[in-house]
Amino acid sequence: MISIDIKKSFKNANFHFKTQIQDNSLNAVFGKSGSGKTTLLRLLSGLETPNEGIIKVDDKTWFDSKNKINLPPQKRDIGFVFQDYALFPNMSVIENLRFAQPSKDENFLAELLDIIELTNSQNKYPELLSGGQKQRVALARAVAKKPKLLLLDEALSALDSVMRVQLQDDIENIHKRLNLTTLMISHDIAEVYKLASNVLIVEDGKIKKSGNPDILFENSQLSGKFKFSAKIMKIEQADTIFIVTLLIQNNLTKVVATQEEVRTMNIGDDVLVASKAFNPIIIT
């Protein structure tokens, strides 16, 4: 069990994160840009220091402002995967993995290489790998030391849709085989549905809701024929109505919305689209 109750103040923002995370669960951190998702992960990892509060992982305290405990990142049992790979360019794939291990375990590294399907490329350097392969190496390196907590900061957002699906499978496979506790930031509702057993909804620097994605994202008042995720690409006014252009699985479509509905919409938002009385509606 990971217990979190921490506060952090910046010049233009105040954050207060309070929640509990179950062991071996895969948690999606979901919310709009600027809501505090990355800040939460950086505070957990030790890359940022809370102003006050406590972070406790099982029977070990990582941070406690009252007792002046603040473990540095290297003392926290975490693996962190960023969007930009952050591989060592002068090291081969296998050397990148070995570097992350505090005690060498070649059998485990061989297992990781098999999971990410790079056994035959283990002696290649990052410059010879595709973007998807680099991110697979970054994922394997993050778990090479068998961390208690795996943090994924939009780790898949730079990948194309085909490679993203493959990496989702890798994440799910590694999470289950290693019994990890995982927190992943994602703006993709379909990705959250596929991977997460629990979702943390972050708004205005706070965890406003948490729970099963089916409960949080499904609207019980909707009895439509379909529901799917989309991204808002454009909002245009046409007389007294608005036309919202949506990106749905690499296809653009237009949906009619009212002035009241578009007040809560912004370009770039991830939304849920559903039918109600045979007319598509958008849920922000």
Phi and psi in degrees as GROMACS dihedral restraints (atoms count N, CA, C in turn):
[ dihedral_restraints ]
;  ai    aj    ak    al  type     phi  dphi    fc
    3     4     5     6     1  -108.5    20    10
    4     5     6     7     1   119.4    20    10
    6     7     8     9     1  -106.0    20    10
    7     8     9    10     1   128.4    20    10
    9    10    11    12     1  -128.8    20    10
   10    11    12    13     1   127.6    20    10
   12    13    14    15     1  -151.7    20    10
   13    14    15    16     1    89.6    20    10
   15    16    17    18     1  -135.4    20    10
   16    17    18    19     1   151.7    20    10
   18    19    20    21     1  -125.9    20    10
   19    20    21    22     1   142.7    20    10
   21    22    23    24     1  -144.6    20    10
   22    23    24    25     1   130.3    20    10
   24    25    26    27     1  -115.0    20    10
   25    26    27    28     1   132.3    20    10
   27    28    29    30     1  -115.1    20    10
   28    29    30    31     1  -179.6    20    10
   30    31    32    33     1   -59.1    20    10
   31    32    33    34     1   -42.2    20    10
   33    34    35    36     1  -118.0    20    10
   34    35    36    37     1    14.1    20    10
   36    37    38    39     1  -155.5    20    10
   37    38    39    40     1   147.0    20    10
   39    40    41    42     1  -125.5    20    10
   40    41    42    43     1   132.3    20    10
   42    43    44    45     1  -121.1    20    10
   43    44    45    46     1   140.2    20    10
   45    46    47    48     1  -141.2    20    10
   46    47    48    49     1   107.0    20    10
   48    49    50    51     1  -107.7    20    10
   49    50    51    52     1   123.9    20    10
   51    52    53    54     1  -138.1    20    10
   52    53    54    55     1   117.5    20    10
   54    55    56    57     1  -168.3    20    10
   55    56    57    58     1   172.3    20    10
   57    58    59    60     1  -127.3    20    10
   58    59    60    61     1   138.3    20    10
   60    61    62    63     1  -119.5    20    10
   61    62    63    64     1   126.5    20    10
   63    64    65    66     1   -73.6    20    10
   64    65    66    67     1   146.2    20    10
   66    67    68    69     1   -60.5    20    10
   67    68    69    70     1   144.0    20    10
   69    70    71    72     1    63.8    20    10
   70    71    72    73     1    19.3    20    10
   72    73    74    75     1   -98.0    20    10
   73    74    75    76     1   151.9    20    10
   75    76    77    78     1  -107.7    20    10
   76    77    78    79     1   113.1    20    10
   78    79    80    81     1  -112.2    20    10
   79    80    81    82     1   129.6    20    10
   81    82    83    84     1   -94.7    20    10
   82    83    84    85     1   134.1    20    10
   84    85    86    87     1  -102.8    20    10
   85    86    87    88     1   113.7    20    10
   87    88    89    90     1  -124.0    20    10
   88    89    90    91     1   138.0    20    10
   90    91    92    93     1   167.6    20    10
   91    92    93    94     1   171.6    20    10
   93    94    95    96     1   -71.8    20    10
   94    95    96    97     1   162.6    20    10
   96    97    98    99     1   -59.2    20    10
   97    98    99   100     1   134.9    20    10
   99   100   101   102     1    86.0    20    10
  100   101   102   103     1     1.1    20    10
  102   103   104   105     1   -77.3    20    10
  103   104   105   106     1   -20.6    20    10
  105   106   107   108     1   120.3    20    10
  106   107   108   109     1    11.1    20    10
  108   109   110   111     1   -63.1    20    10
  109   110   111   112     1   -51.9    20    10
  111   112   113   114     1   -65.7    20    10
  112   113   114   115     1   -36.3    20    10
  114   115   116   117     1   -59.5    20    10
  115   116   117   118     1   -41.0    20    10
  117   118   119   120     1   -58.6    20    10
  118   119   120   121     1   -46.7    20    10
  120   121   122   123     1   -66.8    20    10
  121   122   123   124     1   -38.1    20    10
  123   124   125   126     1   -68.8    20    10
  124   125   126   127     1   -34.1    20    10
  126   127   128   129     1   -69.2    20    10
  127   128   129   130     1   -39.2    20    10
  129   130   131   132     1   -66.4    20    10
  130   131   132   133     1   -37.2    20    10
  132   133   134   135     1   -78.7    20    10
  133   134   135   136     1   -17.8    20    10
  135   136   137   138     1    93.7    20    10
  136   137   138   139     1     1.5    20    10
  138   139   140   141     1   -73.4    20    10
  139   140   141   142     1   -21.8    20    10
  141   142   143   144     1  -126.9    20    10
  142   143   144   145     1   149.0    20    10
  144   145   146   147     1  -108.5    20    10
  145   146   147   148     1   125.2    20    10
  147   148   149   150     1   -62.8    20    10
  148   149   150   151     1   155.2    20    10
  150   151   152   153     1   -74.0    20    10
  151   152   153   154     1   -34.6    20    10
  153   154   155   156     1  -161.0    20    10
  154   155   156   157     1   163.1    20    10
  156   157   158   159     1   122.7    20    10
  157   158   159   160     1  -161.1    20    10
  159   160   161   162     1  -148.6    20    10
  160   161   162   163     1   141.9    20    10
  162   163   164   165     1  -127.1    20    10
  163   164   165   166     1   118.6    20    10
  165   166   167   168     1  -127.3    20    10
  166   167   168   169     1   128.4    20    10
  168   169   170   171     1  -115.1    20    10
  169   170   171   172     1   108.9    20    10
  171   172   173   174     1    54.1    20    10
  172   173   174   175     1  -119.3    20    10
  174   175   176   177     1  -101.2    20    10
  175   176   177   178     1    13.6    20    10
  177   178   179   180     1  -114.6    20    10
  178   179   180   181     1   131.5    20    10
  180   181   182   183     1   -93.7    20    10
  181   182   183   184     1   123.5    20    10
  183   184   185   186     1   -90.7    20    10
  184   185   186   187     1   -34.5    20    10
  186   187   188   189     1  -148.6    20    10
  187   188   189   190     1   135.6    20    10
  189   190   191   192     1  -153.8    20    10
  190   191   192   193     1   104.2    20    10
  192   193   194   195     1   -64.6    20    10
  193   194   195   196     1   -35.6    20    10
  195   196   197   198     1   -67.0    20    10
  196   197   198   199     1   -38.9    20    10
  198   199   200   201     1   -98.3    20    10
  199   200   201   202     1     8.8    20    10
  201   202   203   204     1    56.4    20    10
  202   203   204   205     1    45.0    20    10
  204   205   206   207     1  -104.4    20    10
  205   206   207   208     1   127.8    20    10
  207   208   209   210     1  -153.0    20    10
  208   209   210   211     1    90.4    20    10
  210   211   212   213     1   -68.7    20    10
  211   212   213   214     1   135.0    20    10
  213   214   215   216     1   -68.7    20    10
  214   215   216   217     1   162.5    20    10
  216   217   218   219     1   -52.0    20    10
  217   218   219   220     1   -41.1    20    10
  219   220   221   222     1   -68.9    20    10
  220   221   222   223     1   -15.2    20    10
  222   223   224   225     1   -95.1    20    10
  223   224   225   226     1    -9.4    20    10
  225   226   227   228     1   -92.0    20    10
  226   227   228   229     1   137.4    20    10
  228   229   230   231     1   -83.0    20    10
  229   230   231   232     1    74.2    20    10
  231   232   233   234     1  -130.3    20    10
  232   233   234   235     1   157.9    20    10
  234   235   236   237     1  -123.2    20    10
  235   236   237   238     1   137.0    20    10
  237   238   239   240     1  -127.8    20    10
  238   239   240   241     1   127.6    20    10
  240   241   242   243     1  -119.0    20    10
  241   242   243   244     1   122.8    20    10
  243   244   245   246     1   -98.5    20    10
  244   245   246   247     1   174.6    20    10
  246   247   248   249     1   -71.1    20    10
  247   248   249   250     1   -28.8    20    10
  249   250   251   252     1   -99.4    20    10
  250   251   252   253     1    23.9    20    10
  252   253   254   255     1    69.7    20    10
  253   254   255   256     1   -58.5    20    10
  255   256   257   258     1    58.1    20    10
  256   257   258   259     1    39.0    20    10
  258   259   260   261     1   -82.4    20    10
  259   260   261   262     1   155.7    20    10
  261   262   263   264     1   -80.1    20    10
  262   263   264   265     1   115.1    20    10
  264   265   266   267     1   -67.5    20    10
  265   266   267   268     1   -24.3    20    10
  267   268   269   270     1   -90.5    20    10
  268   269   270   271     1     8.4    20    10
  270   271   272   273     1  -119.3    20    10
  271   272   273   274     1   143.7    20    10
  273   274   275   276     1   -71.9    20    10
  274   275   276   277     1   175.5    20    10
  276   277   278   279     1   -56.5    20    10
  277   278   279   280     1   -51.8    20    10
  279   280   281   282     1   -66.5    20    10
  280   281   282   283     1   -33.8    20    10
  282   283   284   285     1   -69.0    20    10
  283   284   285   286     1   -36.1    20    10
  285   286   287   288     1   -61.0    20    10
  286   287   288   289     1   -40.0    20    10
  288   289   290   291     1   -71.3    20    10
  289   290   291   292     1   -42.2    20    10
  291   292   293   294     1   -62.2    20    10
  292   293   294   295     1   -37.5    20    10
  294   295   296   297     1   -60.3    20    10
  295   296   297   298     1   -31.0    20    10
  297   298   299   300     1   -81.1    20    10
  298   299   300   301     1   -12.3    20    10
  300   301   302   303     1   -88.3    20    10
  301   302   303   304     1   124.7    20    10
  303   304   305   306     1   -69.4    20    10
  304   305   306   307     1   -33.9    20    10
  306   307   308   309     1  -131.5    20    10
  307   308   309   310     1   131.7    20    10
  309   310   311   312     1   -69.8    20    10
  310   311   312   313     1   134.2    20    10
  312   313   314   315     1  -142.7    20    10
  313   314   315   316     1    87.7    20    10
  315   316   317   318     1   -65.8    20    10
  316   317   318   319     1   -31.6    20    10
  318   319   320   321     1   -64.8    20    10
  319   320   321   322     1   -40.7    20    10
  321   322   323   324     1   -68.3    20    10
  322   323   324   325     1   -39.1    20    10
  324   325   326   327     1   -62.6    20    10
  325   326   327   328     1   -38.3    20    10
  327   328   329   330     1   -63.9    20    10
  328   329   330   331     1   -37.6    20    10
  330   331   332   333     1   -64.6    20    10
  331   332   333   334     1   -43.2    20    10
  333   334   335   336     1   -63.3    20    10
  334   335   336   337     1   -43.7    20    10
  336   337   338   339     1   -60.7    20    10
  337   338   339   340     1   -36.5    20    10
  339   340   341   342     1   -67.3    20    10
  340   341   342   343     1   -41.4    20    10
  342   343   344   345     1   -62.1    20    10
  343   344   345   346     1   -43.7    20    10
  345   346   347   348     1   -89.3    20    10
  346   347   348   349     1     4.6    20    10
  348   349   350   351     1    58.3    20    10
  349   350   351   352     1    45.2    20    10
  351   352   353   354     1  -128.5    20    10
  352   353   354   355     1    23.2    20    10
  354   355   356   357     1   -57.6    20    10
  355   356   357   358     1   -42.7    20    10
  357   358   359   360     1   -76.8    20    10
  358   359   360   361     1    -8.7    20    10
  360   361   362   363     1  -114.3    20    10
  361   362   363   364     1    15.3    20    10
  363   364   365   366     1   -64.1    20    10
  364   365   366   367     1   -22.2    20    10
  366   367   368   369     1   -98.4    20    10
  367   368   369   370     1     4.5    20    10
  369   370   371   372     1   -80.9    20    10
  370   371   372   373     1   154.7    20    10
  372   373   374   375     1   -94.6    20    10
  373   374   375   376     1   155.7    20    10
  375   376   377   378     1   -52.6    20    10
  376   377   378   379     1   -32.8    20    10
  378   379   380   381     1   -64.8    20    10
  379   380   381   382     1   -18.2    20    10
  381   382   383   384     1   -95.9    20    10
  382   383   384   385     1     2.0    20    10
  384   385   386   387     1  -101.4    20    10
  385   386   387   388     1   152.5    20    10
  387   388   389   390     1   -74.7    20    10
  388   389   390   391     1   169.4    20    10
  390   391   392   393     1   -59.9    20    10
  391   392   393   394     1   -40.8    20    10
  393   394   395   396     1   -66.2    20    10
  394   395   396   397     1   -39.2    20    10
  396   397   398   399     1   -65.9    20    10
  397   398   399   400     1   -40.4    20    10
  399   400   401   402     1   -59.9    20    10
  400   401   402   403     1   -42.6    20    10
  402   403   404   405     1   -71.0    20    10
  403   404   405   406     1   -29.8    20    10
  405   406   407   408     1   -64.6    20    10
  406   407   408   409     1   -41.6    20    10
  408   409   410   411     1   -64.4    20    10
  409   410   411   412     1   -42.3    20    10
  411   412   413   414     1   -60.6    20    10
  412   413   414   415     1   -39.7    20    10
  414   415   416   417     1   -65.8    20    10
  415   416   417   418     1   -46.5    20    10
  417   418   419   420     1   -63.5    20    10
  418   419   420   421     1   -39.1    20    10
  420   421   422   423     1   -64.3    20    10
  421   422   423   424     1   -37.4    20    10
  423   424   425   426     1   -65.5    20    10
  424   425   426   427     1   -27.8    20    10
  426   427   428   429     1  -105.4    20    10
  427   428   429   430     1     5.0    20    10
  429   430   431   432     1   -62.2    20    10
  430   431   432   433     1   -29.0    20    10
  432   433   434   435     1   -95.6    20    10
  433   434   435   436     1    12.2    20    10
  435   436   437   438     1    54.6    20    10
  436   437   438   439     1    63.9    20    10
  438   439   440   441     1   -72.2    20    10
  439   440   441   442     1   157.1    20    10
  441   442   443   444     1   -69.3    20    10
  442   443   444   445     1   -37.8    20    10
  444   445   446   447     1  -131.5    20    10
  445   446   447   448     1   127.0    20    10
  447   448   449   450     1  -106.4    20    10
  448   449   450   451     1   125.0    20    10
  450   451   452   453     1  -113.4    20    10
  451   452   453   454     1   127.0    20    10
  453   454   455   456     1  -120.9    20    10
  454   455   456   457     1   108.6    20    10
  456   457   458   459     1   -97.3    20    10
  457   458   459   460     1    88.2    20    10
  459   460   461   462     1    49.8    20    10
  460   461   462   463     1    44.3    20    10
  462   463   464   465     1   -65.8    20    10
  463   464   465   466     1   -19.4    20    10
  465   466   467   468     1  -108.4    20    10
  466   467   468   469     1    -0.7    20    10
  468   469   470   471     1   -67.8    20    10
  469   470   471   472     1   -22.4    20    10
  471   472   473   474     1   -90.0    20    10
  472   473   474   475     1     0.0    20    10
  474   475   476   477     1   -95.3    20    10
  475   476   477   478     1   153.8    20    10
  477   478   479   480     1   -72.0    20    10
  478   479   480   481     1   167.7    20    10
  480   481   482   483     1   -61.9    20    10
  481   482   483   484     1   -38.1    20    10
  483   484   485   486     1   -66.5    20    10
  484   485   486   487     1   -49.4    20    10
  486   487   488   489     1   -66.4    20    10
  487   488   489   490     1   -33.1    20    10
  489   490   491   492     1   -62.8    20    10
  490   491   492   493     1   -41.8    20    10
  492   493   494   495     1   -64.0    20    10
  493   494   495   496     1   -40.7    20    10
  495   496   497   498     1   -64.2    20    10
  496   497   498   499     1   -41.4    20    10
  498   499   500   501     1   -68.2    20    10
  499   500   501   502     1   -33.0    20    10
  501   502   503   504     1   -59.2    20    10
  502   503   504   505     1   -42.5    20    10
  504   505   506   507     1   -63.5    20    10
  505   506   507   508     1   -40.3    20    10
  507   508   509   510     1   -62.2    20    10
  508   509   510   511     1   -45.0    20    10
  510   511   512   513     1   -60.5    20    10
  511   512   513   514     1   -46.2    20    10
  513   514   515   516     1   -63.1    20    10
  514   515   516   517     1   -42.2    20    10
  516   517   518   519     1   -64.9    20    10
  517   518   519   520     1   -48.2    20    10
  519   520   521   522     1   -63.9    20    10
  520   521   522   523     1   -42.9    20    10
  522   523   524   525     1   -57.4    20    10
  523   524   525   526     1   -45.7    20    10
  525   526   527   528     1   -73.6    20    10
  526   527   528   529     1   -43.0    20    10
  528   529   530   531     1   -69.8    20    10
  529   530   531   532     1   -29.1    20    10
  531   532   533   534     1  -103.2    20    10
  532   533   534   535     1     1.8    20    10
  534   535   536   537     1    54.0    20    10
  535   536   537   538     1    46.5    20    10
  537   538   539   540     1   -81.7    20    10
  538   539   540   541     1   161.4    20    10
  540   541   542   543     1  -106.0    20    10
  541   542   543   544     1   123.2    20    10
  543   544   545   546     1  -124.7    20    10
  544   545   546   547     1   136.7    20    10
  546   547   548   549     1  -120.5    20    10
  547   548   549   550     1   122.2    20    10
  549   550   551   552     1  -127.9    20    10
  550   551   552   553     1   129.3    20    10
  552   553   554   555     1   -82.3    20    10
  553   554   555   556     1   128.8    20    10
  555   556   557   558     1  -148.1    20    10
  556   557   558   559     1   140.6    20    10
  558   559   560   561     1  -100.6    20    10
  559   560   561   562     1     1.7    20    10
  561   562   563   564     1  -100.4    20    10
  562   563   564   565     1   108.7    20    10
  564   565   566   567     1   -62.3    20    10
  565   566   567   568     1   -38.5    20    10
  567   568   569   570     1   -62.6    20    10
  568   569   570   571     1   -38.6    20    10
  570   571   572   573     1   -65.0    20    10
  571   572   573   574     1   -41.1    20    10
  573   574   575   576     1   -62.8    20    10
  574   575   576   577     1   -45.5    20    10
  576   577   578   579     1   -58.9    20    10
  577   578   579   580     1   -41.2    20    10
  579   580   581   582     1   -69.0    20    10
  580   581   582   583     1   -41.2    20    10
  582   583   584   585     1  -103.1    20    10
  583   584   585   586     1   -39.1    20    10
  585   586   587   588     1   -86.1    20    10
  586   587   588   589     1   136.6    20    10
  588   589   590   591     1   -92.2    20    10
  589   590   591   592     1   -16.6    20    10
  591   592   593   594     1  -146.5    20    10
  592   593   594   595     1   144.7    20    10
  594   595   596   597     1  -124.4    20    10
  595   596   597   598     1   133.2    20    10
  597   598   599   600     1  -104.8    20    10
  598   599   600   601     1   114.5    20    10
  600   601   602   603     1   -89.5    20    10
  601   602   603   604     1   114.7    20    10
  603   604   605   606     1  -103.7    20    10
  604   605   606   607     1   126.6    20    10
  606   607   608   609     1  -139.3    20    10
  607   608   609   610     1   130.9    20    10
  609   610   611   612     1    50.6    20    10
  610   611   612   613     1    42.1    20    10
  612   613   614   615     1    77.0    20    10
  613   614   615   616     1    15.7    20    10
  615   616   617   618     1  -136.7    20    10
  616   617   618   619     1   153.1    20    10
  618   619   620   621     1   -85.6    20    10
  619   620   621   622     1   100.4    20    10
  621   622   623   624     1   -79.8    20    10
  622   623   624   625     1   -34.3    20    10
  624   625   626   627     1  -144.9    20    10
  625   626   627   628     1   156.3    20    10
  627   628   629   630     1  -152.3    20    10
  628   629   630   631     1   151.0    20    10
  630   631   632   633     1   154.8    20    10
  631   632   633   634     1  -171.1    20    10
  633   634   635   636     1   -63.9    20    10
  634   635   636   637     1   135.9    20    10
  636   637   638   639     1   -59.2    20    10
  637   638   639   640     1   -33.3    20    10
  639   640   641   642     1   -60.3    20    10
  640   641   642   643     1   -39.0    20    10
  642   643   644   645     1   -76.1    20    10
  643   644   645   646     1   -41.1    20    10
  645   646   647   648     1   -74.2    20    10
  646   647   648   649     1   -37.7    20    10
  648   649   650   651     1   -95.7    20    10
  649   650   651   652     1   -25.2    20    10
  651   652   653   654     1   -80.1    20    10
  652   653   654   655     1   138.7    20    10
  654   655   656   657     1  -105.8    20    10
  655   656   657   658     1   113.6    20    10
  657   658   659   660     1   -64.1    20    10
  658   659   660   661     1   -17.2    20    10
  660   661   662   663     1   -82.5    20    10
  661   662   663   664     1    -9.2    20    10
  663   664   665   666     1   -93.9    20    10
  664   665   666   667     1   126.1    20    10
  666   667   668   669     1  -119.8    20    10
  667   668   669   670     1    34.8    20    10
  669   670   671   672     1   -77.5    20    10
  670   671   672   673     1   176.4    20    10
  672   673   674   675     1   -83.2    20    10
  673   674   675   676     1   -22.1    20    10
  675   676   677   678     1  -149.2    20    10
  676   677   678   679     1   156.8    20    10
  678   679   680   681     1  -147.4    20    10
  679   680   681   682     1   133.1    20    10
  681   682   683   684     1  -157.0    20    10
  682   683   684   685     1   162.9    20    10
  684   685   686   687     1   -90.0    20    10
  685   686   687   688     1   154.0    20    10
  687   688   689   690     1  -155.2    20    10
  688   689   690   691     1   165.8    20    10
  690   691   692   693     1  -118.8    20    10
  691   692   693   694     1   135.0    20    10
  693   694   695   696     1   -76.4    20    10
  694   695   696   697     1   121.3    20    10
  696   697   698   699     1  -102.4    20    10
  697   698   699   700     1   -31.9    20    10
  699   700   701   702     1  -158.0    20    10
  700   701   702   703     1   145.5    20    10
  702   703   704   705     1  -128.0    20    10
  703   704   705   706     1   117.9    20    10
  705   706   707   708     1  -126.4    20    10
  706   707   708   709     1   141.0    20    10
  708   709   710   711     1   -91.3    20    10
  709   710   711   712     1   136.1    20    10
  711   712   713   714     1  -133.3    20    10
  712   713   714   715     1   100.1    20    10
  714   715   716   717     1    59.1    20    10
  715   716   717   718     1  -117.0    20    10
  717   718   719   720     1   -98.5    20    10
  718   719   720   721     1     2.5    20    10
  720   721   722   723     1  -119.2    20    10
  721   722   723   724     1   174.9    20    10
  723   724   725   726     1  -124.9    20    10
  724   725   726   727     1   144.2    20    10
  726   727   728   729     1  -108.7    20    10
  727   728   729   730     1   120.1    20    10
  729   730   731   732     1  -105.8    20    10
  730   731   732   733     1   119.9    20    10
  732   733   734   735     1   -89.8    20    10
  733   734   735   736     1   126.9    20    10
  735   736   737   738     1  -119.3    20    10
  736   737   738   739     1   142.3    20    10
  738   739   740   741     1   -99.4    20    10
  739   740   741   742     1   116.6    20    10
  741   742   743   744     1  -126.2    20    10
  742   743   744   745     1   106.7    20    10
  744   745   746   747     1    50.8    20    10
  745   746   747   748     1    52.4    20    10
  747   748   749   750     1    69.8    20    10
  748   749   750   751     1    13.4    20    10
  750   751   752   753     1  -121.4    20    10
  751   752   753   754     1   142.1    20    10
  753   754   755   756     1   -96.5    20    10
  754   755   756   757     1   137.3    20    10
  756   757   758   759     1  -141.4    20    10
  757   758   759   760     1   158.6    20    10
  759   760   761   762     1  -117.0    20    10
  760   761   762   763     1   138.4    20    10
  762   763   764   765     1  -130.2    20    10
  763   764   765   766     1   139.6    20    10
  765   766   767   768     1   -81.5    20    10
  766   767   768   769     1   136.4    20    10
  768   769   770   771     1  -138.0    20    10
  769   770   771   772     1   157.7    20    10
  771   772   773   774     1   -89.9    20    10
  772   773   774   775     1   167.7    20    10
  774   775   776   777     1   -61.5    20    10
  775   776   777   778     1   -37.8    20    10
  777   778   779   780     1   -64.0    20    10
  778   779   780   781     1   -39.6    20    10
  780   781   782   783     1   -68.2    20    10
  781   782   783   784     1   -40.2    20    10
  783   784   785   786     1   -76.2    20    10
  784   785   786   787     1    -9.9    20    10
  786   787   788   789     1   -62.1    20    10
  787   788   789   790     1   -29.0    20    10
  789   790   791   792     1   -99.5    20    10
  790   791   792   793     1     8.0    20    10
  792   793   794   795     1  -105.6    20    10
  793   794   795   796     1   144.5    20    10
  795   796   797   798     1  -136.5    20    10
  796   797   798   799     1   147.8    20    10
  798   799   800   801     1   -60.7    20    10
  799   800   801   802     1   131.4    20    10
  801   802   803   804     1    98.6    20    10
  802   803   804   805     1   -12.4    20    10
  804   805   806   807     1   -66.2    20    10
  805   806   807   808     1   141.9    20    10
  807   808   809   810     1   -89.8    20    10
  808   809   810   811     1   129.9    20    10
  810   811   812   813     1  -133.9    20    10
  811   812   813   814     1   167.7    20    10
  813   814   815   816     1  -107.3    20    10
  814   815   816   817     1   129.9    20    10
  816   817   818   819     1  -109.1    20    10
  817   818   819   820     1   131.4    20    10
  819   820   821   822     1  -142.1    20    10
  820   821   822   823     1   159.5    20    10
  822   823   824   825     1   -96.5    20    10
  823   824   825   826     1   141.9    20    10
  825   826   827   828     1  -142.8    20    10
  826   827   828   829     1   117.5    20    10
  828   829   830   831     1    56.7    20    10
  829   830   831   832     1    37.1    20    10
  831   832   833   834     1    70.8    20    10
  832   833   834   835     1     7.1    20    10
  834   835   836   837     1  -112.1    20    10
  835   836   837   838     1   128.1    20    10
  837   838   839   840     1   -64.4    20    10
  838   839   840   841     1   138.1    20    10
  840   841   842   843     1  -129.6    20    10
  841   842   843   844     1   158.4    20    10
  843   844   845   846     1  -113.1    20    10
  844   845   846   847     1   131.6    20    10
  846   847   848   849     1  -110.9    20    10
  847   848   849   850     1   116.0    20    10
